[in-house]
Amino acid sequence: MLAASGGDEAAARACGLRRNPDQGWHWSAQACAAASVSVPESVAHPELWSLYLPFLPLDGDDQRSCIIGHLGQSLDGFIATQTGDACFVTGPENITHLHRMRALADAVVVGAGTVAVDDPRLTTRLVAGPNPVRVVLDPGARLPSDRQVFTDGCAPTLLCHCSTSAPQAEDAHAHLEWISLPEASLPSGGLDLAAVVDVLRARGLRRLFIEGGGVTVSRFLQQGLLDRLQITVAPLIIGEGRRGLTLPAPERLANALRPAHRLYPMGDDLLFDCWMSGSVPPGQLHWPSMAE
């Protein structure tokens, strides 16, 4: 799958992956056997392939992009306590899933709040595969320079800020690349996320994984930029804390979003993989099976 993600179709085919213009990539146990490749243990749960393969490029469409957001939350809809403690809302299986998504992504995108509170590294320490480009959205250019994404040197890091906000200590982030972008025309302000996506696409970064936090994922969803939204729900009740999704309230339930989705158990957690726009709905995907 990593070979397919990197465009190495020969290596991908050797691992049993095939693609066509209509369905994109799919995995086949028969193709694995023909290539004398051992069937991976994960085929015991072949539906998991459908979770990752849509993130890969379609045949003959190198310009296609895919933007996937993810949040891990409690049963009552919180992603952290009121103080910002989010380690860890979801279990180890979902954490591994995050690392897989990073390995397949061209870039992982997070907001300034996530970097300030969680101090993440956004690398692929738990799985095989390359570290993605790390993109930090810091409209006010106020993050301190001691965060790990700015100091560990593990992957290229881009820091996006509003053109109206001059970096306070650009010299302290001299090894980073600063990107000045327009402000969104929304009451909540923030960056124009469509402009962010355009800048990243111009750099060849088309598979984007929006890993958090709640404000950032909510704004990508509100601006109509997500192809898929993954929400992992953990059997945890926080009571009060920081909300996951926050969107304008509809007047009627009929106007609420009710996306097509598929469910994936992840240890004690349950992941909802929701198809938001511009993507093939679950009913039209090719689900691999042992019989193929």
C-alpha positions in Angstrom: 0.0 0.0 0.0 2.9 2.4 0.8 4.3 1.5 -2.7 1.0 2.5 -4.3 0.9 5.7 -2.3 4.4 6.6 -3.6 3.4 5.8 -7.2 5.5 2.6 -7.5 2.9 0.6 -9.3 5.2 -2.3 -10.0 6.0 -2.8 -6.3 2.3 -2.3 -5.5 1.3 -5.0 -8.0 3.8 -7.4 -6.5 2.0 -7.0 -3.2 -1.4 -7.9 -4.7 -2.7 -4.4 -5.4 -4.5 -3.6 -8.6 -6.1 -0.4 -9.9 -8.5 0.7 -12.6 -9.9 4.0 -13.7 -13.4 3.4 -12.2 -12.6 1.9 -8.8 -9.1 3.0 -8.1 -6.9 0.6 -6.0 -8.1 -2.7 -4.6 -6.3 -5.7 -3.1 -6.7 -9.2 -4.3 -5.7 -12.4 -2.5 -5.6 -14.2 -5.9 -3.2 -11.6 -7.2 -1.0 -12.1 -4.1 -0.9 -15.8 -4.8 0.0 -15.3 -8.4 2.8 -13.0 -7.3 3.9 -15.6 -4.7 3.4 -13.1 -1.9 2.3 -14.3 1.5 -1.2 -13.2 2.5 -0.8 -10.6 5.2 -2.4 -11.2 8.6 -4.6 -8.1 8.1 -6.6 -10.0 5.4 -8.4 -11.6 8.3 -10.2 -8.2 8.4 -10.2 -7.4 4.6 -12.7 -4.5 5.1 -9.8 -2.5 6.6 -8.3 -2.3 3.1 -11.3 -0.1 2.1 -10.4 2.3 4.9 -7.0 3.1 3.4 -7.1 2.4 -0.4 -9.3 5.4 -1.2 -6.5 7.6 0.0 -4.3 6.4 -2.9 -4.2 8.1 -6.3 -6.6 6.9 -9.0 -5.2 5.5 -12.3 -4.5 8.2 -14.9 -5.4 11.0 -12.5 -2.2 12.3 -10.9 -3.9 15.6 -10.2 -6.5 14.1 -7.9 -6.5 15.2 -4.3 -8.0 13.7 -1.2 -8.6 15.5 2.1 -9.5 13.4 5.1 -10.2 14.8 8.6 -10.0 12.8 11.8 -11.1 13.3 15.4 -11.1 10.9 18.4 -13.8 11.7 20.9 -15.7 10.4 23.9 -19.2 9.1 23.9 -20.4 12.6 24.9 -18.6 14.3 22.1 -15.5 15.7 23.7 -11.9 15.4 22.4 -10.2 16.6 25.6 -10.9 17.8 29.1 -11.4 21.5 29.7 -7.7 21.9 30.4 -6.8 20.3 27.1 -5.8 16.8 28.3 -6.4 14.4 25.4 -3.8 11.7 26.2 -5.4 9.5 25.3 -9.1 9.6 24.5 -8.9 6.7 22.1 -7.1 3.4 22.4 -3.8 2.1 20.9 -5.5 0.7 17.8 -6.7 4.1 16.8 -3.3 5.6 17.5 -1.8 3.1 15.1 -4.5 4.0 12.6 -3.3 7.6 12.8 0.2 6.6 12.1 -0.9 4.6 9.1 -2.8 7.6 7.7 0.3 9.7 8.2 2.4 7.2 6.3 0.0 7.3 3.3 -0.5 11.1 3.4 1.6 13.7 1.5 1.0 16.1 4.4 -0.5 16.0 7.9 -2.3 19.3 8.9 -2.9 20.5 12.5 -4.0 23.7 14.1 -2.0 25.8 16.5 -4.1 24.7 19.5 -3.1 21.1 18.9 0.6 22.0 18.7 0.5 24.2 21.7 -1.3 21.8 24.1 -0.3 18.3 22.8 3.1 19.1 21.4 2.8 16.2 18.8 5.6 15.0 16.5 3.3 13.9 13.7 5.6 11.1 12.5 5.2 7.5 11.6 7.0 5.9 14.6 4.5 3.0 15.0 4.4 1.8 11.4 6.6 1.4 8.3 6.5 4.3 5.9 7.8 7.9 5.4 7.0 10.8 7.6 4.6 13.3 5.9 5.3 17.0 5.5 3.9 18.7 8.6 1.7 21.7 8.1 0.9 23.9 11.1 -2.0 26.4 10.9 -1.1 29.3 13.1 -3.1 32.3 11.9 -1.6 34.7 14.6 1.9 33.3 14.3 2.1 33.0 18.0 3.3 29.5 18.7 6.5 29.1 20.8 9.6 27.9 19.0 10.2 24.9 21.4 7.4 22.6 20.0 8.7 19.3 18.7 7.5 19.8 15.1 9.8 22.9 15.0 12.8 21.3 16.6 13.1 17.5 16.0 14.1 17.8 12.3 12.2 14.6 11.5 10.2 16.0 8.5 9.8 19.2 6.5 7.5 21.6 8.4 5.4 24.4 6.9 3.9 27.1 9.2 0.9 28.9 7.7 -0.1 32.3 9.1 -2.4 35.1 8.1 -0.8 37.8 6.0 -2.1 40.4 8.6 -0.1 38.7 11.4 3.7 39.2 11.2 5.7 36.3 12.8 6.9 37.4 16.2 10.1 35.4 16.1 10.8 34.2 12.6 14.5 33.9 13.3 13.7 31.3 16.0 12.0 29.3 13.4 14.7 29.8 10.7 14.7 26.2 9.7 11.0 26.2 8.9 9.2 27.6 5.9 6.7 30.4 6.6 3.7 30.7 4.3 1.6 33.9 4.4 -2.0 33.4 3.4 -5.2 35.5 3.4 -7.8 35.4 6.2 -11.0 33.5 5.8 -14.2 35.6 5.1 -16.0 34.0 8.1 -17.1 35.5 11.4 -14.7 33.2 13.2 -11.8 34.4 11.1 -8.8 32.1 10.8 -7.0 31.2 7.6 -8.6 30.8 4.2 -8.4 27.0 4.1 -9.0 26.9 0.3 -5.9 29.0 -0.1 -4.0 26.6 2.2 -5.1 23.6 0.0 -4.1 25.4 -3.2 -0.7 26.2 -1.8 -0.1 22.6 -0.8 -1.4 21.3 -4.1 1.1 23.5 -5.9 3.8 21.8 -4.0 2.6 18.3 -5.0 1.0 17.7 -1.6 -2.4 16.4 -2.6 -3.2 13.7 0.0 -3.9 15.7 3.1 -4.7 14.3 6.5 -6.3 16.8 8.8 -5.5 15.4 12.2 -6.8 18.1 14.5 -7.9 19.6 16.5 -11.7 20.1 16.7 -11.6 23.7 15.5 -9.4 22.9 12.5 -11.4 19.9 11.4 -14.7 21.8 11.9 -13.5 24.7 9.7 -12.4 22.3 6.9 -15.8 20.7 7.1 -17.6 24.0 7.2 -15.7 25.3 4.2 -16.7 22.2 2.2 -13.1 20.9 1.8 -13.3 17.4 3.3 -13.7 14.4 1.1 -14.0 12.1 4.1 -14.4 12.6 7.8 -13.3 10.0 10.3 -14.6 10.1 13.8 -13.4 7.5 16.3 -15.7 7.2 19.4 -14.2 5.8 22.5 -16.2 4.2 25.4 -15.4 7.2 27.6 -17.6 9.9 29.3 -15.8 13.1 30.0 -18.7 15.2 31.2 -17.5 18.6 30.0 -14.5 19.6 28.0 -13.4 20.6 24.5 -15.9 19.8 21.8 -15.1 17.8 18.7 -17.1 19.2 15.8 -18.5 22.6 16.1 -20.7 23.8 13.2 -23.5 26.3 12.6 -26.7 24.9 14.1 -29.4 23.9 11.6 -32.9 25.1 12.3 -34.4 21.6 11.4 -33.0 18.1 11.8 -33.8 17.6 8.2 -31.0 20.1 7.3 -28.4 18.3 9.4 -25.6 16.4 7.7 -26.2 12.7 7.5 -23.3 11.3 5.4 -22.9 7.9 4.0 -20.5 6.0 6.2 -19.0 2.7 7.1 -18.1 1.4 10.6 -14.7 0.0 11.6 -14.1 -1.5 15.1 -10.7 -0.4 16.5 -10.1 -2.3 19.7 -12.7 -0.9 22.2 -13.3 2.1 19.9 -15.5 2.5 16.9 -14.5 4.5 13.8 -17.1 6.2 11.6 -15.6 6.7 8.1 -18.0 9.3 6.6 -18.0 10.3 2.9 -18.6 14.0 2.7 -18.2 15.1 -1.0 -16.4 14.5 -4.2 -15.7 10.8 -3.4 -17.1 7.4 -4.2 -19.7 6.4 -1.6 -19.1 3.1 0.3 -21.7 1.2 -1.8 -19.6 1.7 -4.9 -16.3 0.7 -3.5 -14.7 -2.6 -4.3 -14.5 -4.6 -1.1 -11.7 -7.2 -1.4 -12.3 -10.7 -0.2 -10.4 -13.9 0.4 -12.1 -15.5 -2.6 -10.5 -13.0 -5.1 
